[in-house]
Amino acid sequence: MANARDIEMKLPSLDDLFSSQEERDDAKLKRIYEIPLDEIDPFPDHPFKVRDDEDMMNLVESVKANGVLTPATVRKKEDGRYELLSGHRRFRACQLAGIRALRCEVVEMNRDEATIFMVESNFQRTTILPSEKAFAYKMRLDAMNRQGQRTDLTFSPLDKKLRSGQDLANVVGDSQAQIYRFIRLTELLPEILDMVDEGVVAMRPAVELSYIPKLQQGLIWESMELEGCTPSYAQAIRMRKMSEEHKLTPEAIDAILMEQKPNQKERIVLRGERFSRLFPPDLPVSKREDYVAAAMEHYARFRERQRSRDDAR
């Protein structure tokens, strides 16, 4: 199959096709090529996850039957390769379908323009995880700040930051305060951030935990895993304060997590290695209760069959 560079060489120049510069500029934004997958690189630190789930398998079947209906968007890199701005799921679907090239629109953008475009295009997804929002907002705000840099002495960096945050809020729909809460999540330990994505740890406690050093976050995560409980907002605030006062020890973390919460008047806590080793290693904390309930129901049916056999003797 001919690569994208071969295709470009066979096309007439824009000067031959169009008489005005405006027409030529517009044409540049609408070039569609079949670009080999091995010439396309993912966007650096792409914050949106591509999963091989049921939706992906449906997309693979659609691509096999109909091809890629909506072109992906790429930009040409200095080394001659292409960088994927939108269409990471379509790219993966082509890989799984055994298709070697992807229909792409080639655009000309610098790094910051590409970052903003990448975030905007991926925000069209129906489901976006908190972690995806967190890193996407951070990348886009950083790009906006770089684009809005000023050199005059009357312009404060704080003013620029606040102005960029409000500009972003006007575009994405989340408030400026909520945007900065999401960005704080990028400071979380990956294991705790996964718990936020799973809905196990709520947003407000997670933001407070993000201010605690990673080493202590690791201790908090271990305690949450062991005890099977997560901190409330008030508890997370106390942990943050104790951390700032250098008083957040493993014992203090355990004591705080084991406190009775208003919505947890009665609970059974499975402590220690004896129980934790019985759970599948890839089982989220949020699913442990269902796992224990299913195991108990299975054991109850076993006991009932055992009693029936004893009565029959």
C-alpha positions in Angstrom: 0.0 0.0 0.0 1.3 3.4 -0.9 2.2 5.6 2.1 0.9 9.1 2.7 4.0 10.8 1.3 3.6 8.9 -2.0 0.0 10.0 -2.2 0.9 13.7 -1.6 3.5 13.6 -4.5 0.9 12.5 -7.0 -1.6 15.3 -6.2 -1.5 18.7 -8.0 -0.3 21.6 -6.0 -2.8 23.9 -4.2 -1.6 26.8 -6.4 -2.7 24.8 -9.4 -6.1 24.0 -7.9 -7.1 27.3 -6.3 -6.7 30.9 -7.3 -6.9 32.6 -3.9 -4.8 32.2 -0.7 -8.1 31.8 1.3 -9.1 28.8 -0.9 -5.7 27.3 -0.6 -5.7 27.7 3.2 -9.2 26.1 3.4 -8.0 23.2 1.3 -5.1 22.5 3.6 -7.6 21.8 6.4 -9.6 19.3 4.4 -7.0 16.9 3.0 -8.1 13.3 3.6 -5.5 10.5 3.3 -5.2 6.8 3.9 -2.2 6.9 6.3 -0.5 3.7 7.3 -1.0 3.0 11.0 2.8 2.5 11.5 3.4 6.1 10.5 1.0 7.5 13.1 2.1 8.2 16.7 -0.3 8.7 19.6 -0.6 12.1 21.2 2.1 12.5 24.0 0.6 11.8 27.4 -2.9 11.4 25.9 -5.2 11.6 28.9 -8.2 9.7 27.5 -8.2 5.9 28.0 -8.8 3.5 25.1 -10.3 0.3 26.4 -10.8 -3.0 24.6 -14.4 -3.2 26.0 -17.7 -4.1 24.5 -18.1 -0.7 22.8 -14.7 -1.2 21.2 -15.7 -4.6 19.9 -18.8 -3.0 18.4 -16.6 -0.3 16.7 -14.3 -3.0 15.4 -17.3 -4.8 13.7 -18.5 -1.5 12.3 -15.0 -0.7 10.9 -14.8 -4.2 9.3 -18.2 -3.8 7.7 -18.1 -0.1 6.7 -14.6 1.2 7.2 -13.8 4.4 9.1 -16.7 6.7 8.3 -15.4 9.8 10.2 -11.8 10.5 9.5 -9.4 10.9 12.4 -7.3 14.1 12.7 -3.5 14.1 12.6 -0.8 16.7 12.2 2.5 16.4 10.3 5.5 16.2 12.6 9.0 17.6 11.8 10.3 14.0 11.4 7.8 13.3 8.6 5.6 11.1 10.8 2.0 11.9 11.9 0.7 12.7 15.4 -2.9 11.6 16.3 -5.0 14.4 17.6 -8.5 12.8 17.5 -9.5 9.2 16.6 -7.5 7.1 19.1 -10.5 4.7 19.4 -10.8 4.5 15.6 -7.0 3.9 15.4 -7.3 1.0 17.9 -10.3 -0.4 16.1 -8.3 -0.5 12.9 -5.5 -2.4 14.7 -7.9 -5.0 16.1 -9.7 -5.3 12.7 -6.4 -5.9 10.9 -6.8 -2.8 8.8 -3.4 -1.3 8.1 -4.3 2.3 7.3 -6.6 5.0 8.8 -8.5 7.7 7.0 -7.2 11.0 8.3 -7.6 14.7 8.0 -4.2 16.4 8.0 -4.1 19.8 9.8 -1.3 22.2 10.4 -1.0 23.1 14.1 1.7 24.0 16.7 2.0 22.0 19.9 -0.4 24.2 22.0 -3.0 24.4 19.3 -2.8 20.7 18.9 -3.2 20.2 22.6 -6.3 22.4 22.8 -7.8 20.7 19.7 -7.1 17.2 21.2 -8.8 18.0 24.4 -11.8 19.6 22.8 -12.4 16.7 20.3 -12.1 14.0 23.0 -14.6 15.9 25.2 -17.3 14.8 22.8 -17.2 11.3 24.3 -20.3 10.3 26.2 -18.5 9.1 29.2 -15.4 10.8 30.7 -13.7 9.6 33.8 -12.6 12.0 36.6 -8.9 11.1 35.9 -9.4 11.8 32.2 -10.9 15.2 32.9 -8.1 15.9 35.4 -5.2 15.5 33.0 -7.1 16.9 30.1 -8.0 20.1 31.9 -4.4 20.4 33.1 -2.9 20.0 29.6 -5.4 22.4 28.1 -4.9 25.1 30.8 -1.2 24.8 30.5 -1.5 25.3 26.7 -3.8 28.2 27.1 -1.4 29.9 29.6 1.5 29.5 27.2 -0.6 31.0 24.4 -1.6 33.9 26.5 1.9 34.8 27.8 2.5 38.5 28.1 5.8 40.4 28.5 4.5 43.8 29.8 5.3 44.6 33.4 1.7 45.4 34.4 0.5 41.9 33.7 0.5 39.6 36.7 1.0 35.8 36.3 -1.9 35.4 38.8 -4.1 37.5 36.6 -3.2 35.3 33.6 -3.9 32.1 35.5 -7.3 33.3 36.7 -8.2 34.6 33.3 -7.2 31.3 31.6 -9.2 29.3 34.1 -12.3 31.4 33.5 -11.8 31.2 29.8 -11.7 27.4 30.1 -14.8 27.3 32.3 -16.7 29.3 29.7 -15.9 26.6 27.1 -16.3 23.3 29.0 -19.2 24.0 31.3 -17.6 23.1 34.6 -17.0 26.1 37.0 -13.5 27.5 37.4 -13.4 26.1 41.0 -14.5 22.7 39.7 -11.8 22.7 37.0 -9.1 23.4 39.6 -10.5 20.6 41.8 -10.2 18.2 38.9 -6.6 19.3 38.2 -5.8 18.7 41.9 -6.6 15.0 41.2 -3.4 14.8 39.0 -1.5 14.9 42.3 -3.1 11.7 43.6 -1.4 8.4 43.8 -2.5 6.4 40.7 -4.1 3.7 42.9 -6.2 6.3 44.7 -7.1 8.0 41.4 -8.3 4.6 40.2 -10.6 4.5 43.2 -12.0 7.9 42.3 -12.7 6.6 38.7 -14.5 3.6 40.2 -16.6 5.9 42.4 -15.2 4.4 45.6 -13.5 7.7 46.8 -15.6 10.8 46.4 -14.4 14.0 44.7 -14.1 16.3 47.7 -12.2 13.8 49.9 -9.9 13.0 47.0 -9.0 16.7 46.5 -8.0 16.9 50.2 -5.9 13.8 49.9 -4.1 15.2 46.9 -2.4 17.8 49.2 -0.8 14.9 51.2 2.7 13.7 50.1 2.7 10.6 47.9 4.5 8.5 50.6 1.6 9.1 53.0 -0.9 8.7 50.3 0.5 5.2 49.9 -0.1 4.4 53.5 -3.7 5.7 53.2 -4.3 3.5 50.2 -2.9 0.5 51.9 -5.2 1.1 54.9 -8.2 1.6 52.7 -7.5 -1.7 50.9 -7.0 -3.5 54.2 -9.9 -2.1 56.1 -12.3 -1.9 53.2 -13.4 1.7 53.9 -12.7 5.2 52.6 -12.4 8.6 54.3 -15.2 11.0 54.4 -14.7 14.7 53.5 -14.2 15.6 57.2 -11.7 12.7 57.7 -9.7 13.7 54.6 -9.5 17.3 55.9 -8.1 15.9 59.3 -5.6 13.7 57.5 -4.4 16.7 55.5 -4.0 18.8 58.6 -2.2 16.1 60.5 0.1 15.6 57.5 1.0 19.3 57.5 1.7 19.0 61.3 3.8 15.8 60.7 1.4 13.7 62.8 -0.1 11.5 60.1 1.3 8.1 61.2 0.0 4.7 59.9 -1.7 4.3 63.3 -3.4 7.6 63.0 -4.6 6.7 59.5 -6.1 3.4 60.7 -7.8 5.1 63.6 -9.4 7.8 61.4 -10.6 5.3 58.8 -12.1 3.0 61.4 -14.2 5.7 63.0 -17.9 5.2 62.7 -19.4 7.4 60.0 -23.0 8.6 60.1 -24.0 6.4 57.3 -22.1 3.4 58.6 -23.8 2.6 61.9 -23.3 -1.1 61.5 -20.5 -2.8 59.5 -18.4 -5.9 59.4 -14.7 -5.2 58.7 -12.5 -8.0 57.3 -9.0 -7.3 58.6 -5.7 -8.8 57.8 -3.9 -10.9 55.2 -6.3 -13.8 56.0 -9.1 -12.1 54.1 -7.3 -9.8 51.6 -5.5 -12.8 50.0 -8.8 -14.5 49.3 -9.9 -11.7 47.0 -8.9 -11.9 43.3 -5.9 -9.5 42.8 -7.8 -7.5 40.1 -11.0 -7.1 42.1 -11.7 -3.4 42.9 -12.4 -2.5 46.5 -15.9 -1.3 45.5 -16.8 -4.9 44.4 -15.6 -6.7 47.5 -19.0 -6.5 49.2 -20.7 -8.2 46.2 -17.9 -10.8 46.1 -18.4 -11.7 49.8 -22.2 -11.8 49.4 -21.9 -14.1 46.4 -19.5 -16.4 48.3 -21.8 -16.5 51.3 -24.8 -17.3 49.1 -22.8 -20.1 47.5 -21.8 -21.5 50.8 -25.4 -21.3 52.1 -26.6 -23.4 49.2 -23.8 -25.9 49.8 -24.9 -26.2 53.5 -28.5 -26.7 52.5 -27.6 -29.6 50.1 -25.4 -31.1 52.8 -28.3 -31.0 55.3 -30.6 -32.6 52.7 -28.2 -35.5 52.2 -27.9 -36.0 55.9 -31.7 -36.1 56.3 -32.0 -38.7 53.6 -29.7 -41.1 55.3 
